[in-house]
Amino acid sequence: MIPADSRYLESHEWAKKEGAHVVVGITDFAVKHLTDLVYMALPKVGDRLTKGQRFGEIESVKAVSDLVAPMSGEVVEVNEGLTTALDRIAADPFGDGWMLKLKPSDPGEWDQLLDPVAYQKVIETAD
């Protein structure tokens, strides 16, 4: 499942415009490869993210993976409920499993993200 209204990173994060903000999460491809999630660390509201830089981590029984910012900006909301209900990411990675919302500092970075067709090619070569 690759929603057409989102953009992607090769590291399997997604971004979706929501008014003046961008919602960020990880794709179902990432969730399936991580399997049983056990821990996640997210930034705090007010933190500043830089495109391509680590903003947190997610841990499964198999591995610890960095979470990478798809765009630069200020974190305006964090999905606090995920820390105690990581299964929401697996159940609905593009909906209830969103991780944070940010106010982009450079909206032009959106055009540098992968569109759904390009991301599909990434996951086809990853399997």
Secondary structure by P-SEA (a helix, b strand, c coil): cccccccccccbbbbbbcccbbbbbbcaaaaaaaccccbbbbbcccccccccccccccccccbbbbbbbccccccccccccccccccccccccccccccccccccccccccccccaaaaaaaaaaac
